[in-house]
Amino acid sequence: MDFALDSGNTAWMIVATALVLLMTPALAFFYGGMVRTKSVLNMMMMSFISIGVVAVVWVIYGYGLTFGSGRFIGDPSGFFGLNSIADTSSLAAGAGVPFLVMAAFQATFAIITVALISGSVADRMKFAAWMLFALVWVTLVYFPIAHAVWGGGILGWQNDLTPSSPIDFAGGTVVHINAGAAGLALALVLGLRKGFGKEPMRPHNLPFVMLGAAILWFGWFGFNAGSEFAADATAGRAFLNTLLAPAIAMLAWLLVERIRDGHATTLGAASGVVAGLVAITPAAASVDSWGALAIGVVAGVACAYAVGLKYKFGYDDSLDVVGVHLVGGLVGTLMIGLVANLSEGTTWAGAGDPLVPKDGLFYGGGLDQLVTQSIAAVIALAFSFIMTYLIALAIKHTIGLRVSEDVELAGIDFAEHGETAYEEAK
């Protein structure tokens, strides 16, 4: 089809792309503040290096593996380097957004997904091993799952696995369930930090955590509203829901803390915001305000309790990637099957087709969408966990995953980077 540039939509998508890219440095502050002084630089570097690794491989071959034609993985031929590609081939061509803008926007999603995983391995993973892991994982796990859901693969619009079409507007399965399952697998292979469960490992800089959460929330408006690829009413609905769900999730988390612990903490407020953002991501354009509030409440309560599961089950998910991103992603993905109200969001083409998405159970749509969301969530979780476990084992038995015990006890920053964040941390 002929491409007609829409300057308004294009301007919005350039801004949205910048907002989503900003989320990765914001995550560096969020995670960096949560660790101890001796590992803050390493923690932040794991986010920053994700930008370097993933941006390069996305342009060279990642876009093609994700959005090229194919049932199980995309065909990268014709997309290497993202040069000389007509705008008519853009998935966003109907909105008048140039191909390169759409491709850059999608790159930022791959970047933040890799960076999210790093929170599960704080204090103990070799930096070189993390770089190799980022390269292999984004290639063998992220690209296939993104292709399956967004790139025309087996969990996309038309498939023979689900009774309707799955809804993942901005990354409940592709980003959060994927990263959460990967974080669990990687943490299990790495093992426990020295002193885990026996000595306090408190955040060293709670203002960093609050700052990171605030910038994440700011960037998340581009993450969710930008996923419409247009400046329209659907983007407006996603934008509003991205305000509502985190707001009430924060209140719900703090209420749990107050009842359980007697204090409403700054760490709880920041974590509640992120839990709400995670949960609303897949549902941002397919629920009304009541649905967004319901998702936020459930996410705030569920994630506030889920972060304690690592002590009960004995896995060391250092910064609660499992408790917030896996659990929050599951909450949002599954609750679509209960509270989806498609008249409030995306107008789905092919309204008479049995495989289009359907309203949730509470809005008269029956169980089909809940079944569909459940199947998509289980497939994404299982694929990510198994593949990540195998990748981690391969790296462990080649270059090694974990720093030595002496380095871990002394602090990973100086050993891995030759620097410390604070003079007294040397």
C-alpha positions as CSV (number, residue, x, y, z in Angstrom):
1,M,0.0,0.0,0.0
2,D,1.1,3.6,-0.5
3,F,2.6,5.3,2.6
4,A,1.2,8.6,3.7
5,L,3.1,10.3,6.5
6,D,1.1,11.4,9.5
7,S,3.3,14.0,11.1
8,G,1.2,14.0,14.3
9,N,1.4,10.3,14.9
10,T,5.1,10.3,13.9
11,A,5.9,13.0,16.4
12,W,4.2,11.2,19.2
13,M,6.0,8.0,18.4
14,I,9.4,9.7,18.4
15,V,8.6,11.1,21.8
16,A,7.2,7.7,23.0
17,T,10.4,6.0,21.8
18,A,12.6,8.4,23.8
19,L,10.3,7.9,26.9
20,V,10.7,4.1,26.7
21,L,14.5,4.3,26.3
22,L,14.6,6.6,29.4
23,M,13.1,3.7,31.4
24,T,16.3,1.7,31.3
25,P,18.5,4.4,33.0
26,A,15.5,4.8,35.4
27,L,15.6,1.1,36.1
28,A,19.4,1.5,36.8
29,F,18.5,4.0,39.5
30,F,15.7,1.9,40.9
31,Y,17.8,-1.3,41.1
32,G,21.0,0.6,42.0
33,G,19.4,2.1,45.1
34,M,18.1,-1.3,46.2
35,V,21.5,-2.9,46.5
36,R,24.3,-2.3,49.0
37,T,27.0,0.3,48.5
38,K,29.6,-2.3,47.3
39,S,27.6,-3.3,44.2
40,V,25.7,-0.2,43.1
41,L,27.8,0.5,40.1
42,N,27.7,-3.1,38.8
43,M,23.9,-3.1,39.2
44,M,23.5,0.1,37.3
45,M,26.0,-1.0,34.6
46,M,24.0,-4.1,33.9
47,S,21.1,-1.9,32.8
48,F,23.3,0.4,30.8
49,I,25.2,-2.4,29.0
50,S,21.8,-3.9,28.0
51,I,21.2,-0.8,25.9
52,G,24.6,-1.3,24.1
53,V,24.2,-5.0,23.5
54,V,20.5,-5.1,22.5
55,A,20.4,-2.0,20.4
56,V,23.2,-3.3,18.2
57,V,21.8,-6.8,17.7
58,W,18.3,-5.5,17.2
59,V,19.4,-3.4,14.2
60,I,21.7,-6.1,12.7
61,Y,19.2,-9.0,12.9
62,G,16.8,-8.8,15.8
63,Y,14.1,-6.9,14.1
64,G,13.9,-9.5,11.3
65,L,13.8,-12.4,13.8
66,T,10.9,-10.6,15.6
67,F,8.8,-9.1,12.8
68,G,9.9,-11.0,9.7
69,S,7.5,-13.6,8.3
70,G,7.4,-17.0,9.8
71,R,5.3,-19.2,12.2
72,F,7.9,-19.9,14.9
73,I,10.6,-17.3,14.2
74,G,10.8,-14.4,11.8
75,D,12.9,-14.4,8.6
76,P,15.6,-11.8,9.0
77,S,16.5,-11.7,5.3
78,G,15.8,-8.2,3.9
79,F,16.0,-6.6,7.3
80,F,19.8,-6.9,8.1
81,G,20.9,-3.5,9.3
82,L,17.5,-2.0,8.7
83,N,18.6,-0.1,5.5
84,S,16.7,0.5,2.3
85,I,13.3,-0.7,3.6
86,A,10.2,1.0,2.2
87,D,7.8,2.6,4.7
88,T,5.0,0.5,3.1
89,S,6.4,-2.5,4.9
90,S,6.0,-0.9,8.3
91,L,3.6,-2.6,10.7
92,A,2.6,1.0,11.6
93,A,2.1,2.2,8.0
94,G,-1.6,2.4,8.5
95,A,-1.0,5.1,11.2
96,G,1.4,6.9,8.9
97,V,4.5,6.2,11.1
98,P,7.7,5.6,9.2
99,F,9.3,2.1,9.4
100,L,12.5,3.3,11.2
101,V,10.5,5.0,14.0
102,M,8.5,1.9,14.6
103,A,11.6,-0.2,14.5
104,A,13.4,2.0,17.0
105,F,10.3,2.0,19.3
106,Q,10.3,-1.8,19.4
107,A,14.1,-1.9,20.1
108,T,13.5,-0.1,23.4
109,F,11.2,-2.9,24.5
110,A,13.8,-5.5,23.9
111,I,16.3,-3.4,25.8
112,I,14.2,-2.9,28.9
113,T,13.2,-6.6,29.0
114,V,16.8,-7.7,29.2
115,A,17.7,-5.1,31.8
116,L,14.7,-6.2,34.1
117,I,16.3,-9.6,34.5
118,S,19.4,-8.2,36.1
119,G,17.6,-7.5,39.3
120,S,17.5,-11.2,40.1
121,V,21.3,-11.6,40.1
122,A,22.5,-8.6,42.1
123,D,25.9,-8.9,43.9
124,R,27.2,-12.1,42.4
125,M,27.2,-12.4,38.5
126,K,30.3,-11.8,36.4
127,F,29.9,-8.7,34.2
128,A,31.3,-10.5,31.1
129,A,28.9,-13.4,31.8
130,W,26.0,-10.9,32.0
131,M,27.0,-9.4,28.6
132,L,27.1,-12.8,27.0
133,F,23.9,-13.7,28.6
134,A,22.2,-10.6,27.3
135,L,23.3,-11.3,23.8
136,V,22.3,-15.0,23.8
137,W,19.1,-14.5,25.8
138,V,17.6,-11.7,23.6
139,T,18.4,-13.8,20.5
140,L,17.0,-17.2,21.7
141,V,14.3,-16.1,24.1
142,Y,13.1,-12.5,23.6
143,F,13.0,-12.5,19.8
144,P,11.0,-15.8,19.5
145,I,8.4,-14.8,22.2
146,A,8.0,-11.3,20.7
147,H,7.5,-12.9,17.3
148,A,5.0,-15.4,18.7
149,V,2.8,-12.6,20.2
150,W,3.4,-9.5,18.1
151,G,5.2,-10.7,14.9
152,G,2.6,-12.9,13.4
153,G,3.7,-16.1,15.2
154,I,1.8,-18.9,17.0
155,L,0.3,-16.7,19.7
156,G,-0.7,-13.8,17.4
157,W,-4.0,-12.7,15.9
158,Q,-4.8,-15.9,14.1
159,N,-3.6,-19.2,15.7
160,D,-4.8,-22.7,16.4
161,L,-3.8,-22.8,20.1
162,T,-6.4,-20.5,21.7
163,P,-10.2,-20.0,21.4
164,S,-9.8,-16.3,20.8
165,S,-6.9,-13.9,20.0
166,P,-4.6,-13.2,23.0
167,I,-4.4,-9.6,24.2
168,D,-1.0,-8.3,25.1
169,F,-1.1,-4.6,24.2
170,A,2.3,-3.6,25.5
171,G,4.1,-6.6,26.9
172,G,2.6,-8.6,29.7
173,T,3.8,-11.8,28.2
174,V,6.6,-10.5,26.0
175,V,8.2,-8.3,28.6
176,H,7.2,-9.0,32.2
177,I,6.3,-12.7,32.3
178,N,9.2,-13.3,30.1
179,A,11.7,-11.4,32.2
180,G,10.2,-12.7,35.5
181,A,10.5,-16.4,34.4
182,A,14.0,-15.7,33.1
183,G,15.0,-14.0,36.4
184,L,13.9,-17.1,38.4
185,A,15.8,-19.5,36.2
186,L,19.0,-17.4,36.3
187,A,18.8,-17.0,40.1
188,L,18.4,-20.7,40.5
189,V,21.4,-21.5,38.5
190,L,23.5,-18.8,40.2
191,G,22.6,-19.8,43.7
192,L,22.2,-17.8,46.9
193,R,24.1,-14.7,47.8
194,K,26.5,-15.2,50.8
195,G,24.5,-14.4,53.9
196,F,21.1,-14.6,52.1
197,G,18.4,-15.0,54.7
198,K,20.9,-14.7,57.6
199,E,22.1,-11.1,57.4
200,P,20.3,-7.9,56.4
201,M,20.8,-6.8,52.7
202,R,19.0,-3.4,52.9
203,P,18.8,-0.8,50.1
204,H,21.6,1.6,50.4
205,N,19.9,4.6,48.8
206,L,16.1,4.9,49.0
207,P,16.0,8.3,47.3
208,F,17.6,6.5,44.2
209,V,14.8,4.0,44.4
210,M,12.1,6.6,44.5
211,L,13.7,8.6,41.7
212,G,14.0,5.5,39.6
213,A,10.3,4.6,40.2
214,A,9.2,8.1,39.3
215,I,11.1,8.2,36.0
216,L,9.9,4.7,35.2
217,W,6.3,5.8,35.7
218,F,7.0,8.8,33.4
219,G,8.6,6.7,30.7
220,W,5.8,4.1,31.0
221,F,3.3,6.5,29.5
222,G,5.3,6.1,26.3
223,F,5.6,2.3,26.8
224,N,1.8,1.8,27.0
225,A,0.2,4.7,25.1
226,G,2.9,4.5,22.5
227,S,2.0,0.9,21.7
228,E,-1.1,2.2,19.8
229,F,1.3,3.7,17.2
230,A,-1.1,6.7,16.9
231,A,-2.1,9.8,18.8
232,D,-5.8,8.8,19.2
233,A,-8.5,7.8,21.7
234,T,-7.0,4.3,22.2
235,A,-3.7,5.9,23.2
236,G,-5.6,8.2,25.5
237,R,-7.3,5.2,27.2
238,A,-3.9,3.5,27.6
239,F,-2.5,6.7,29.0
240,L,-5.2,7.1,31.6
241,N,-5.0,3.5,32.7
242,T,-1.3,3.9,33.1
243,L,-2.0,6.6,35.6
244,L,-4.8,4.8,37.5
245,A,-3.5,1.3,38.0
246,P,-0.1,2.2,39.5
247,A,-1.7,4.8,41.7
248,I,-4.1,2.4,43.4
249,A,-1.5,-0.4,43.4
250,M,0.8,1.9,45.4
251,L,-2.1,2.5,47.9
252,A,-2.8,-1.3,48.1
253,W,0.8,-2.2,48.7
254,L,1.2,0.4,51.4
255,L,-2.0,-0.8,53.1
256,V,-0.6,-4.4,53.1
257,E,2.6,-3.0,54.7
258,R,0.7,-1.0,57.3
259,I,-1.4,-4.0,58.3
260,R,1.4,-6.5,58.2
261,D,4.4,-4.5,59.4
262,G,3.0,-1.4,61.0
263,H,4.8,1.0,58.6
264,A,4.1,2.3,55.1
265,T,7.6,2.5,53.5
266,T,9.1,4.4,50.7
267,L,10.4,1.2,49.2
268,G,6.8,-0.2,49.3
269,A,5.5,2.9,47.6
270,A,8.0,2.6,44.8
271,S,7.5,-1.1,44.5
272,G,3.7,-0.7,44.4
273,V,3.9,1.8,41.6
274,V,6.1,-0.6,39.5
275,A,3.7,-3.5,40.3
276,G,0.8,-1.5,39.0
277,L,2.7,-0.5,35.9
278,V,3.6,-4.1,35.2
279,A,0.1,-5.4,35.6
280,I,-1.7,-2.7,33.5
281,T,0.8,-3.1,30.6
282,P,-0.9,-6.0,28.7
283,A,-4.4,-4.5,29.5
284,A,-3.8,-0.8,29.0
285,A,-6.1,-0.4,25.9
286,S,-8.6,-3.2,26.6
287,V,-10.1,-2.3,30.0
288,D,-12.1,0.6,31.3
289,S,-11.3,2.7,34.4
290,W,-12.9,0.2,36.7
291,G,-10.9,-2.6,35.2
292,A,-7.7,-0.6,35.5
293,L,-8.5,0.0,39.2
294,A,-9.3,-3.7,39.8
295,I,-6.0,-4.8,38.2
296,G,-4.1,-2.3,40.2
297,V,-5.5,-3.4,43.5
298,V,-4.9,-7.1,42.8
299,A,-1.4,-6.4,41.6
300,G,-0.5,-4.2,44.6
301,V,-1.7,-6.8,47.1
302,A,-0.5,-9.9,45.3
303,C,3.0,-8.5,44.6
304,A,3.4,-7.2,48.2
305,Y,3.0,-10.7,49.4
306,A,4.8,-12.4,46.5
307,V,8.1,-10.7,47.3
308,G,8.4,-12.8,50.4
309,L,8.1,-16.1,48.6
310,K,11.8,-16.2,48.0
311,Y,12.4,-16.7,51.7
312,K,9.8,-19.4,51.9
313,F,11.0,-21.4,48.9
314,G,14.7,-20.6,49.2
315,Y,15.5,-18.9,45.9
316,D,17.5,-15.7,45.8
317,D,15.7,-13.3,43.5
318,S,17.7,-10.3,44.8
319,L,15.5,-7.4,43.8
320,D,12.2,-9.2,43.4
321,V,11.9,-9.6,39.6
322,V,9.8,-12.7,40.3
323,G,7.6,-11.1,42.9
324,V,6.9,-7.9,40.9
325,H,7.4,-8.7,37.2
326,L,6.4,-12.4,37.0
327,V,3.5,-12.1,39.4
328,G,2.4,-8.6,38.2
329,G,2.6,-9.8,34.6
330,L,0.5,-12.8,35.4
331,V,-2.1,-10.7,37.2
332,G,-2.5,-8.3,34.3
333,T,-2.5,-10.9,31.6
334,L,-5.0,-13.2,33.3
335,M,-7.3,-10.4,34.6
336,I,-7.8,-9.3,31.0
337,G,-9.9,-12.5,30.8
338,L,-12.1,-11.1,33.6
339,V,-12.4,-7.4,33.0
340,A,-11.6,-6.7,29.3
341,N,-14.1,-4.2,27.9
342,L,-13.1,-3.8,24.3
343,S,-15.5,-1.0,23.6
344,E,-13.2,1.2,25.7
345,G,-10.0,0.5,23.8
346,T,-8.7,-0.9,20.6
347,T,-11.3,-1.3,17.8
348,W,-10.6,-4.8,16.6
349,A,-10.8,-5.6,12.9
350,G,-12.8,-8.5,11.8
351,A,-15.5,-8.2,14.4
352,G,-17.3,-11.3,13.3
353,D,-14.3,-13.5,13.3
354,P,-14.3,-16.1,16.1
355,L,-10.7,-15.6,16.8
356,V,-10.8,-11.9,17.6
357,P,-10.4,-10.9,21.3
358,K,-13.5,-11.0,23.4
359,D,-14.8,-9.1,26.4
360,G,-13.9,-10.5,29.8
361,L,-16.1,-12.8,31.9
362,F,-17.4,-9.9,34.0
363,Y,-18.4,-8.0,30.9
364,G,-20.4,-10.8,29.3
365,G,-17.7,-12.3,27.2
366,G,-17.7,-15.8,28.8
367,L,-14.6,-17.8,29.6
368,D,-12.9,-17.8,26.1
369,Q,-10.7,-14.8,26.7
370,L,-9.6,-16.1,30.2
371,V,-8.7,-19.4,28.6
372,T,-6.8,-17.7,25.9
373,Q,-4.8,-15.4,28.3
374,S,-4.0,-18.4,30.4
375,I,-2.6,-20.4,27.5
376,A,-0.5,-17.5,26.3
377,A,0.9,-16.9,29.8
378,V,1.8,-20.5,30.4
379,I,3.5,-20.9,27.1
380,A,5.6,-17.7,27.5
381,L,6.5,-18.6,31.1
382,A,7.5,-22.2,30.3
383,F,9.5,-21.3,27.2
384,S,11.4,-18.5,28.9
385,F,12.2,-20.5,32.1
386,I,13.4,-23.6,30.3
387,M,15.5,-21.7,27.7
388,T,17.0,-19.3,30.3
389,Y,17.9,-22.2,32.5
390,L,19.7,-23.9,29.6
391,I,21.5,-20.7,28.6
392,A,22.6,-20.1,32.2
393,L,23.9,-23.6,32.5
394,A,25.9,-23.3,29.3
395,I,27.5,-20.1,30.4
396,K,28.2,-21.5,33.9
397,H,30.1,-24.4,32.4
398,T,32.1,-22.4,29.9
399,I,33.2,-18.9,31.0
400,G,31.5,-19.2,34.4
401,L,28.5,-17.2,35.8
402,R,29.5,-16.2,39.3
403,V,32.3,-14.1,40.8
404,S,34.5,-15.6,43.5
405,E,33.5,-15.7,47.1
406,D,36.2,-13.2,48.0
407,V,34.9,-10.7,45.3
408,E,31.4,-11.1,46.4
409,L,32.2,-10.4,50.1
410,A,34.5,-7.5,49.3
411,G,32.2,-6.0,46.7
412,I,31.7,-6.6,43.1
413,D,32.1,-2.9,42.0
414,F,35.9,-2.6,42.4
415,A,36.7,-6.1,41.2
416,E,34.6,-5.9,38.0
417,H,34.9,-2.2,37.2
418,G,37.8,-0.8,39.1
419,E,35.6,1.8,40.6
420,T,33.4,2.4,43.7
421,A,30.3,4.6,43.9
422,Y,31.4,6.2,47.2
423,E,34.9,6.8,48.5
424,E,34.2,5.0,51.8
425,A,33.1,1.9,49.8
426,K,36.7,1.0,48.7
